[in-house]
């Protein structure tokens, strides 16, 4: 199903799973991505090393679209940098912050500190 959202994110169906703290596990995010939606987790409180390890493990389990939620008041520039190299973009504020295909990769995040 092609929509503006699917075109923007690279997913197959216009569904984004909410990154609801500890309720949204990596397994759930990977399952949503495998089903064609955007699977999301929060990285609140994770160190740059943890962000890299968690997101790397998720990316190894799916070719689907994944998103990492950084809260703007808690952005650690090193964690964003650890996330950025993966192959996508980091979203802050409204809209998805997903991992599109490498040809569409870009970063659009600014810290408000």
Secondary structure as UniProt FT lines:
FT   HELIX           4..9
FT   HELIX           21..23
FT   HELIX           26..34
FT   TURN            35..36
FT   STRAND          38..42
FT   TURN            44..45
FT   HELIX           48..61
FT   STRAND          65..69
FT   HELIX           72..74
FT   HELIX           77..84
FT   TURN            85..87
FT   HELIX           102..104
//
